Amino acid sequence: MKNNNKGKGNCYGEMLKQFKTLQERLNEMKETVSDLKERYENDVELREGCPDEYEADRAAYEAVREICLDSLLDIKPKGDA
């Protein structure tokens, strides 16, 4: 009998590529969110402004954060993985 392991190795290689791509996208999103958070927290003008404006910007930050997290959950696997 012939052992057909050739396809499995290719499948695992493709799956590892997808994980690597996903990890890169996660790292990019993490850096972007961290940068936004840092800029938000360091914005002195915002803190001295209207409290309503501060709360609105805080809500916008949280919404962007949730959108980023939701987009990660919407990624569909490719192939047999």
N, C-alpha and C positions, 0 to 999 in steps of 0.2 A: 504494500500500500504506500501511496505517495503522501508525504506529510506536507500540507499546504500552509506553512507559517509565513510565507512571503507577504500575504495580504495583511496579516496582523502587525508586522513590523512597520509597514507603510502607514497603517491606521494609527499606530501609536506615535509615529513621527508627525503625522498631520495634527493629532490631538495636542502634542507638545507645542507645535507652532501656534495653535489657537490659544493655548494657555499663555504662551509668551506674549502674544499680541494683546490678550486681555489684561495681563499684568502691566504691560506698557501703558495701555489706556487708563488703567486704574491709577498708576503712578502720575500720569499727566493730570488727571482729574484731581487727585489729591494735592498736587502742587498748585493747581489753579485755585482750588478752594482755600488752601492755606494762604496763598497770596492775597486773595480777596478778603479773607478774615483779617490778615495783618494790616492791610490798607484801611480796612474799616475801623479797626481798633485804634489805629494811629491817627485817624483823621480828627484833629483838634477842633476844626471848624464845626464839624458835626456835633461834637459834644457841647459846644457853646451855643448851638442853635436851639431851635424850637424842639421841645421834647416829643411832639407829635412827629416831626420830621425824623428824629432819631429812631422812634419806634417803627415808622414806615420803612426806613432803610433796613432795620433789623429784620422785619418781616420779609422784605425782598431777599435778603441774604439767606434766610431759612428756606424760602421757596426755591431759590437756585440750588441750594444744597439738596433738597428733596428731589428736584428734577434730575440732578446728576446721579443720585442713588437709584432712582426709578429707571433711568436709562440703562444702568448696568443690569438690572433685572430683566430688561426687554431683549437682551442679546440672545439670539437663537443659536444653538449649536449647529455646526455644519458637519455633514457626513454622518458616520455611525456613532460618533462620540456622544 
